[in-house]
């Protein structure tokens, strides 16, 4: 949770606290989350630029490899091993960036694990698409990116649901497919709508995470949202350029939006551990409340059964007494 001395990600926002290090050493991580009001009362919100300076050194390899790629292959793509290595290096740098923010099988790293898995399958998809004109390579690359979109959507989660953005992305997907289906042939007639559904779902879940009211939005979630939209733009450019008509500057636009997409999605892991911890705590409290309601309901049901039995036995007693009297 601590990226630099005195910096802390709490509830998706960044704060600075002089006594934070002492709080961190005296309490466990879960105890730290329980003391959120105390920490926030002693803290000062940092600007996104300050936080970017904190994580900036870890992003230097990404920016360098992107610059190298555009210097060497900024004009056109090629089908060579060297081109494949240069294309994959920025994604490898982002994988290292995610790993440097911590990785384990603990529940609080679930978001990071899914983003990392998405990056791995994106890397495999990049390799296949370098030789996309070979037999089945384009379909295999599409399958790898479909798995990546699924992992990103699972990482973004389903709460809050927000169906309105989903309807917007559904309309966009239907419009795009209705245009591209005129140019699709073979197996792409079935693969294209499936992949379009997955990427629209991923973008919907990324947008749904951003809550712009009540000061609940966070800049890392906003980065994930922008990254998801850039991913849609990148894939749309690939589809139009490959199946419909040549797009001017397609190679530069596709790679620029693609790297921006992976960068934004990877940057969203910065405060994901704190969000996951808060989610776990809220889940525990919710389960405790549900158990308490169940216990209260069981008690109420028990006393209702007691009352019914007492009424039954008392009625039976008076009936027998009246019969014996008669």
C-alpha positions as a Markdown table, in Angstrom:
| # | Residue | x | y | z |
|---|---|---|---|---|
| 1 | Unk | 0.0 | 0.0 | 0.0 |
| 2 | Unk | 2.9 | 2.3 | 0.5 |
| 3 | Unk | 4.7 | 3.5 | -2.7 |
| 4 | Unk | 6.8 | 6.2 | -1.0 |
| 5 | Unk | 7.6 | 7.4 | 2.4 |
| 6 | Unk | 4.4 | 8.8 | 3.9 |
| 7 | Unk | 2.2 | 8.0 | 0.9 |
| 8 | Unk | -0.8 | 5.8 | 1.2 |
| 9 | Unk | -3.7 | 4.7 | -1.1 |
| 10 | Unk | -6.9 | 4.7 | 0.9 |
| 11 | Unk | -10.2 | 4.0 | -0.7 |
| 12 | Unk | -8.9 | 4.8 | -4.2 |
| 13 | Unk | -7.5 | 8.2 | -3.3 |
| 14 | Unk | -3.9 | 9.2 | -2.3 |
| 15 | Unk | -3.1 | 10.7 | 1.0 |
| 16 | Unk | 0.0 | 11.8 | 2.9 |
| 17 | Unk | 0.3 | 11.4 | 6.6 |
| 18 | Unk | 3.3 | 12.0 | 8.9 |
| 19 | Unk | 2.2 | 9.3 | 11.3 |
| 20 | Unk | 1.2 | 6.8 | 8.7 |
| 21 | Unk | 4.4 | 4.8 | 9.0 |
| 22 | Unk | 3.8 | 4.3 | 12.8 |
| 23 | Unk | 0.2 | 3.3 | 12.1 |
| 24 | Unk | 1.4 | 0.8 | 9.5 |
| 25 | Unk | 3.9 | -0.8 | 11.8 |
| 26 | Unk | 1.6 | -1.1 | 14.8 |
| 27 | Unk | -1.4 | -2.5 | 12.9 |
| 28 | Unk | -2.0 | -5.2 | 10.4 |
| 29 | Unk | -3.3 | -4.4 | 6.9 |
| 30 | Unk | -6.9 | -5.2 | 7.8 |
| 31 | Unk | -6.5 | -3.2 | 11.0 |
| 32 | Unk | -5.3 | -0.3 | 8.8 |
| 33 | Unk | -8.5 | -0.5 | 6.8 |
| 34 | Unk | -10.5 | -0.5 | 10.1 |
| 35 | Unk | -8.8 | 2.8 | 11.1 |
| 36 | Unk | -9.6 | 4.6 | 7.8 |
| 37 | Unk | -11.4 | 7.5 | 9.6 |
| 38 | Unk | -8.4 | 8.1 | 11.8 |
| 39 | Unk | -6.0 | 8.1 | 8.9 |
| 40 | Unk | -8.2 | 10.3 | 6.7 |
| 41 | Unk | -8.6 | 12.8 | 9.5 |
| 42 | Unk | -4.8 | 13.2 | 9.7 |
| 43 | Unk | -4.1 | 13.1 | 5.9 |
| 44 | Unk | -3.8 | 15.5 | 3.1 |
| 45 | Unk | -5.0 | 14.5 | -0.4 |
| 46 | Unk | -2.3 | 14.4 | -3.0 |
| 47 | Unk | -2.6 | 15.4 | -6.6 |
| 48 | Unk | -2.5 | 12.8 | -9.3 |
| 49 | Unk | 0.7 | 14.4 | -10.7 |
| 50 | Unk | 2.4 | 13.7 | -7.3 |
| 51 | Unk | 1.3 | 10.1 | -7.4 |
| 52 | Unk | 2.5 | 9.7 | -11.0 |
| 53 | Unk | 5.9 | 10.9 | -9.9 |
| 54 | Unk | 5.9 | 8.2 | -7.3 |
| 55 | Unk | 5.1 | 5.4 | -9.7 |
| 56 | Unk | 7.0 | 7.1 | -12.6 |
| 57 | Unk | 10.3 | 5.3 | -12.2 |
| 58 | Unk | 8.5 | 1.9 | -12.6 |
| 59 | Unk | 7.0 | 3.2 | -15.9 |
| 60 | Unk | 10.3 | 4.3 | -17.5 |
| 61 | Unk | 10.9 | 1.0 | -19.2 |
| 62 | Unk | 7.5 | 1.2 | -20.8 |
| 63 | Unk | 8.0 | 4.7 | -22.2 |
| 64 | Unk | 11.5 | 3.8 | -23.5 |
| 65 | Unk | 10.3 | 0.6 | -25.2 |
| 66 | Unk | 7.4 | 2.5 | -26.8 |
| 67 | Unk | 9.8 | 5.2 | -28.1 |
| 68 | Unk | 12.1 | 2.5 | -29.5 |
| 69 | Unk | 9.3 | 0.8 | -31.3 |
| 70 | Unk | 8.0 | 3.9 | -33.0 |
| 71 | Unk | 11.6 | 5.0 | -33.9 |
| 72 | Unk | 12.4 | 1.6 | -35.5 |
| 73 | Unk | 8.9 | 0.6 | -36.9 |
| 74 | Unk | 6.9 | 3.7 | -36.8 |
| 75 | Unk | 6.2 | 3.7 | -40.5 |
| 76 | Unk | 5.0 | 0.2 | -41.2 |
| 77 | Unk | 4.6 | -3.2 | -39.6 |
| 78 | Unk | 6.8 | -6.1 | -40.6 |
| 79 | Unk | 6.8 | -9.9 | -40.3 |
| 80 | Unk | 10.1 | -10.5 | -38.5 |
| 81 | Unk | 11.3 | -11.7 | -35.2 |
| 82 | Unk | 12.9 | -8.4 | -34.4 |
| 83 | Unk | 9.7 | -6.5 | -35.1 |
| 84 | Unk | 7.9 | -9.0 | -32.8 |
| 85 | Unk | 10.3 | -8.5 | -30.0 |
| 86 | Unk | 10.1 | -4.7 | -30.3 |
| 87 | Unk | 6.3 | -4.8 | -30.4 |
| 88 | Unk | 6.1 | -7.0 | -27.3 |
| 89 | Unk | 8.6 | -5.2 | -25.1 |
| 90 | Unk | 6.1 | -2.4 | -24.0 |
| 91 | Unk | 3.6 | -5.1 | -22.8 |
| 92 | Unk | 6.4 | -6.9 | -21.0 |
| 93 | Unk | 7.3 | -3.7 | -19.3 |
| 94 | Unk | 3.7 | -3.3 | -18.1 |
| 95 | Unk | 3.7 | -6.8 | -16.8 |
| 96 | Unk | 6.8 | -6.0 | -14.8 |
| 97 | Unk | 5.0 | -2.8 | -13.6 |
| 98 | Unk | 2.1 | -4.8 | -12.3 |
| 99 | Unk | 4.3 | -7.4 | -10.6 |
| 100 | Unk | 6.3 | -4.6 | -8.9 |
| 101 | Unk | 3.1 | -3.5 | -7.2 |
| 102 | Unk | 2.9 | -6.9 | -5.5 |
| 103 | Unk | 1.5 | -10.2 | -6.4 |
| 104 | Unk | 0.3 | -13.2 | -4.4 |
| 105 | Unk | -2.6 | -15.6 | -4.1 |
| 106 | Unk | -4.2 | -13.5 | -1.5 |
| 107 | Unk | -7.7 | -12.1 | -2.1 |
| 108 | Unk | -6.6 | -8.5 | -2.1 |
| 109 | Unk | -4.4 | -9.2 | -5.2 |
| 110 | Unk | -7.2 | -10.6 | -7.2 |
| 111 | Unk | -7.5 | -7.5 | -9.4 |
| 112 | Unk | -3.8 | -7.4 | -10.1 |
| 113 | Unk | -3.8 | -11.1 | -11.0 |
| 114 | Unk | -6.5 | -10.7 | -13.5 |
| 115 | Unk | -4.9 | -7.7 | -15.1 |
| 116 | Unk | -1.6 | -9.6 | -15.3 |
| 117 | Unk | -3.4 | -12.6 | -16.9 |
| 118 | Unk | -4.9 | -10.2 | -19.5 |
| 119 | Unk | -1.5 | -8.8 | -20.3 |
| 120 | Unk | -0.1 | -12.2 | -20.8 |
| 121 | Unk | -2.8 | -13.2 | -23.3 |
| 122 | Unk | -2.4 | -9.8 | -25.0 |
| 123 | Unk | 1.3 | -10.6 | -25.4 |
| 124 | Unk | 0.5 | -13.9 | -27.0 |
| 125 | Unk | -2.1 | -12.2 | -29.3 |
| 126 | Unk | 0.6 | -9.7 | -30.4 |
| 127 | Unk | 2.9 | -12.5 | -31.3 |
| 128 | Unk | 0.2 | -14.2 | -33.4 |
| 129 | Unk | -0.8 | -11.0 | -35.2 |
| 130 | Unk | 2.8 | -10.3 | -36.3 |
| 131 | Unk | 2.3 | -13.2 | -38.7 |
| 132 | Unk | -1.5 | -12.7 | -39.1 |
| 133 | Unk | -1.5 | -13.7 | -42.8 |
| 134 | Unk | -0.3 | -17.2 | -41.9 |
| 135 | Unk | -2.7 | -20.1 | -41.5 |
| 136 | Unk | -5.1 | -19.5 | -38.5 |
| 137 | Unk | -2.7 | -17.0 | -36.8 |
| 138 | Unk | -5.2 | -14.1 | -37.0 |
| 139 | Unk | -7.9 | -16.3 | -35.5 |
| 140 | Unk | -5.5 | -17.5 | -32.7 |
| 141 | Unk | -4.5 | -13.9 | -32.0 |
| 142 | Unk | -8.2 | -12.9 | -31.8 |
| 143 | Unk | -8.8 | -15.8 | -29.4 |
| 144 | Unk | -6.0 | -14.6 | -27.1 |
| 145 | Unk | -7.3 | -11.1 | -27.1 |
| 146 | Unk | -10.8 | -12.4 | -26.4 |
| 147 | Unk | -9.4 | -14.1 | -23.2 |
| 148 | Unk | -7.6 | -10.9 | -22.3 |
| 149 | Unk | -10.9 | -8.9 | -22.6 |
| 150 | Unk | -12.6 | -11.5 | -20.4 |
| 151 | Unk | -9.9 | -11.2 | -17.7 |
| 152 | Unk | -10.1 | -7.4 | -17.8 |
| 153 | Unk | -13.9 | -7.4 | -17.5 |
| 154 | Unk | -13.6 | -9.8 | -14.6 |
| 155 | Unk | -11.1 | -7.6 | -12.9 |
| 156 | Unk | -13.3 | -4.5 | -13.3 |
| 157 | Unk | -16.2 | -6.4 | -11.7 |
| 158 | Unk | -19.9 | -6.2 | -11.9 |
| 159 | Unk | -20.7 | -3.7 | -9.1 |
| 160 | Unk | -22.1 | -1.1 | -9.6 |
| 161 | Unk | -24.0 | -2.6 | -12.5 |
| 162 | Unk | -25.0 | 0.7 | -14.3 |
| 163 | Unk | -27.0 | -0.7 | -17.3 |
| 164 | Unk | -27.1 | 2.7 | -19.2 |
| 165 | Unk | -23.4 | 2.7 | -20.2 |
| 166 | Unk | -23.9 | -1.0 | -21.2 |
| 167 | Unk | -26.8 | 0.0 | -23.5 |
| 168 | Unk | -24.6 | 2.7 | -25.1 |
| 169 | Unk | -21.8 | 0.2 | -25.8 |
| 170 | Unk | -24.3 | -2.4 | -27.0 |
| 171 | Unk | -25.6 | 0.2 | -29.5 |
| 172 | Unk | -22.1 | 1.0 | -30.6 |
| 173 | Unk | -21.3 | -2.7 | -31.1 |
| 174 | Unk | -24.5 | -3.4 | -33.1 |
| 175 | Unk | -23.7 | -0.4 | -35.4 |
| 176 | Unk | -20.1 | -1.4 | -36.0 |
| 177 | Unk | -21.0 | -5.1 | -36.7 |
| 178 | Unk | -23.9 | -4.1 | -39.0 |
| 179 | Unk | -21.3 | -2.2 | -41.1 |
| 180 | Unk | -18.5 | -4.8 | -40.9 |
| 181 | Unk | -20.7 | -7.8 | -41.7 |
| 182 | Unk | -20.8 | -6.8 | -45.3 |
| 183 | Unk | -17.1 | -7.5 | -45.6 |
| 184 | Unk | -16.8 | -10.6 | -43.3 |
| 185 | Unk | -16.4 | -14.0 | -44.7 |
| 186 | Unk | -15.8 | -17.5 | -43.4 |
| 187 | Unk | -15.2 | -18.1 | -39.7 |
| 188 | Unk | -14.9 | -14.3 | -39.0 |
| 189 | Unk | -18.7 | -14.1 | -39.5 |
| 190 | Unk | -19.0 | -15.9 | -36.1 |
| 191 | Unk | -15.8 | -14.7 | -34.3 |
| 192 | Unk | -16.3 | -11.0 | -35.0 |
| 193 | Unk | -19.6 | -10.6 | -33.1 |
| 194 | Unk | -18.3 | -12.8 | -30.2 |
| 195 | Unk | -15.1 | -10.7 | -29.8 |
| 196 | Unk | -17.1 | -7.4 | -30.2 |
| 197 | Unk | -19.4 | -8.5 | -27.4 |
| 198 | Unk | -16.5 | -9.2 | -25.1 |
| 199 | Unk | -14.7 | -5.9 | -25.8 |
| 200 | Unk | -17.9 | -3.9 | -25.4 |
| 201 | Unk | -18.6 | -5.7 | -22.1 |
| 202 | Unk | -15.1 | -4.9 | -20.9 |
| 203 | Unk | -15.4 | -1.2 | -21.8 |
| 204 | Unk | -18.8 | -1.1 | -20.1 |
| 205 | Unk | -17.4 | -2.5 | -16.9 |
| 206 | Unk | -14.5 | -0.1 | -17.0 |
| 207 | Unk | -16.8 | 2.9 | -17.4 |
| 208 | Unk | -19.2 | 1.6 | -14.7 |
| 209 | Unk | -16.4 | 1.7 | -12.1 |
| 210 | Unk | -16.0 | 5.4 | -12.5 |
| 211 | Unk | -18.4 | 7.2 | -10.1 |
| 212 | Unk | -18.3 | 10.9 | -10.9 |
| 213 | Unk | -20.7 | 12.0 | -8.2 |
| 214 | Unk | -20.2 | 12.5 | -4.4 |
| 215 | Unk | -16.4 | 12.8 | -5.0 |
| 216 | Unk | -16.1 | 9.0 | -5.3 |
| 217 | Unk | -14.2 | 8.9 | -8.5 |
| 218 | Unk | -10.5 | 8.0 | -8.5 |
| 219 | Unk | -7.9 | 8.8 | -11.1 |
| 220 | Unk | -6.7 | 5.2 | -11.4 |
| 221 | Unk | -10.2 | 4.0 | -12.2 |
| 222 | Unk | -10.5 | 6.8 | -14.8 |
| 223 | Unk | -7.2 | 5.6 | -16.3 |
| 224 | Unk | -8.7 | 2.1 | -16.6 |
| 225 | Unk | -11.8 | 3.6 | -18.3 |
| 226 | Unk | -9.8 | 5.6 | -20.8 |
| 227 | Unk | -7.7 | 2.5 | -21.5 |
| 228 | Unk | -10.7 | 0.4 | -22.2 |
| 229 | Unk | -12.1 | 3.0 | -24.7 |
| 230 | Unk | -8.7 | 3.2 | -26.4 |
| 231 | Unk | -8.7 | -0.6 | -26.7 |
| 232 | Unk | -12.1 | -0.4 | -28.5 |
| 233 | Unk | -10.7 | 2.3 | -30.9 |
| 234 | Unk | -7.6 | 0.3 | -31.6 |
| 235 | Unk | -9.5 | -2.8 | -32.5 |
| 236 | Unk | -12.0 | -0.9 | -34.5 |
| 237 | Unk | -9.2 | 0.6 | -36.6 |
| 238 | Unk | -7.7 | -2.9 | -37.1 |
| 239 | Unk | -11.1 | -4.3 | -38.3 |
| 240 | Unk | -11.9 | -1.4 | -40.6 |
| 241 | Unk | -8.4 | -1.4 | -42.1 |
| 242 | Unk | -8.3 | -5.1 | -42.6 |
| 243 | Unk | -11.8 | -5.9 | -43.8 |
| 244 | Unk | -13.4 | -2.6 | -45.1 |
| 245 | Unk | -11.0 | 0.0 | -46.5 |
| 246 | Unk | -7.4 | 1.2 | -45.9 |
| 247 | Unk | -7.2 | 3.7 | -43.1 |
| 248 | Unk | -4.5 | 6.5 | -43.5 |
| 249 | Unk | -1.9 | 6.1 | -40.9 |
| 250 | Unk | -3.5 | 2.9 | -39.6 |
| 251 | Unk | -0.3 | 1.4 | -38.2 |
| 252 | Unk | 0.6 | 4.4 | -36.1 |
| 253 | Unk | -3.0 | 5.0 | -34.9 |
| 254 | Unk | -3.5 | 1.3 | -34.0 |
| 255 | Unk | -0.3 | 1.0 | -32.0 |
| 256 | Unk | -0.6 | 4.3 | -30.3 |
| 257 | Unk | -4.2 | 3.6 | -29.1 |
| 258 | Unk | -3.2 | 0.0 | -28.2 |
| 259 | Unk | -0.3 | 1.0 | -26.0 |
| 260 | Unk | -2.3 | 3.8 | -24.4 |
| 261 | Unk | -5.0 | 1.2 | -23.7 |
| 262 | Unk | -2.7 | -1.3 | -22.0 |
| 263 | Unk | -1.0 | 1.6 | -20.1 |
| 264 | Unk | -4.3 | 2.9 | -18.7 |
| 265 | Unk | -5.5 | -0.6 | -17.7 |
| 266 | Unk | -2.2 | -1.5 | -16.1 |
| 267 | Unk | -2.1 | 1.8 | -14.2 |
| 268 | Unk | -5.4 | 1.0 | -12.6 |
| 269 | Unk | -3.6 | -1.6 | -10.4 |
| 270 | Unk | -1.9 | 1.1 | -8.4 |
| 271 | Unk | -4.5 | 1.3 | -5.6 |
| 272 | Unk | -6.4 | -1.9 | -6.4 |
| 273 | Unk | -5.1 | -3.6 | -3.2 |
| 274 | Unk | -6.7 | -1.0 | -1.0 |
| 275 | Unk | -10.0 | -1.2 | -3.0 |
| 276 | Unk | -10.0 | -5.0 | -2.7 |
| 277 | Unk | -9.4 | -4.8 | 1.1 |
| 278 | Unk | -12.2 | -2.4 | 1.5 |
| 279 | Unk | -14.4 | -4.7 | -0.6 |
| 280 | Unk | -13.5 | -7.7 | 1.6 |
| 281 | Unk | -14.3 | -5.7 | 4.8 |
| 282 | Unk | -17.6 | -4.6 | 3.4 |
| 283 | Unk | -18.4 | -8.1 | 2.3 |
| 284 | Unk | -17.6 | -9.4 | 5.8 |
| 285 | Unk | -19.8 | -6.7 | 7.4 |
| 286 | Unk | -22.7 | -7.6 | 5.0 |
| 287 | Unk | -22.4 | -11.3 | 5.8 |
| 288 | Unk | -22.4 | -10.5 | 9.5 |
| 289 | Unk | -25.6 | -8.4 | 9.1 |
| 290 | Unk | -27.2 | -11.2 | 7.2 |
| 291 | Unk | -26.3 | -13.8 | 9.9 |
| 292 | Unk | -27.7 | -11.4 | 12.5 |
| 293 | Unk | -30.9 | -11.1 | 10.6 |
| 294 | Unk | -31.1 | -14.8 | 10.2 |
| 295 | Unk | -30.6 | -15.3 | 14.0 |
| 296 | Unk | -33.3 | -12.8 | 14.7 |
| 297 | Unk | -35.6 | -14.5 | 12.3 |
| 298 | Unk | -34.9 | -17.9 | 13.9 |
| 299 | Unk | -35.6 | -16.5 | 17.3 |
| 300 | Unk | -38.9 | -15.0 | 16.1 |
| 301 | Unk | -39.9 | -18.2 | 14.4 |
| 302 | Unk | -39.1 | -20.2 | 17.6 |
| 303 | Unk | -41.3 | -18.0 | 19.8 |
| 304 | Unk | -44.1 | -18.1 | 17.3 |
| 305 | Unk | -43.9 | -21.9 | 17.3 |
| 306 | Unk | -44.0 | -21.8 | 21.1 |
| 307 | Unk | -47.1 | -19.6 | 21.1 |
| 308 | Unk | -48.8 | -21.9 | 18.6 |
| 309 | Unk | -48.1 | -25.0 | 20.7 |
| 310 | Unk | -49.2 | -23.3 | 23.9 |
| 311 | Unk | -52.5 | -22.3 | 22.3 |
| 312 | Unk | -52.9 | -25.9 | 21.0 |
| 313 | Unk | -52.3 | -27.6 | 24.3 |
| 314 | Unk | -54.4 | -25.1 | 26.2 |
| 315 | Unk | -57.3 | -25.6 | 23.8 |
| 316 | Unk | -56.9 | -29.4 | 24.1 |
| 317 | Unk | -56.7 | -29.2 | 27.9 |
| 318 | Unk | -59.9 | -27.1 | 28.2 |
| 319 | Unk | -61.7 | -29.3 | 25.7 |
| 320 | Unk | -60.8 | -32.5 | 27.7 |
| 321 | Unk | -61.8 | -30.8 | 30.9 |
| 322 | Unk | -65.2 | -29.8 | 29.5 |
| 323 | Unk | -65.7 | -33.4 | 28.1 |
| 324 | Unk | -64.9 | -34.9 | 31.5 |
| 325 | Unk | -67.3 | -32.4 | 33.2 |
| 326 | Unk | -70.1 | -33.4 | 30.9 |
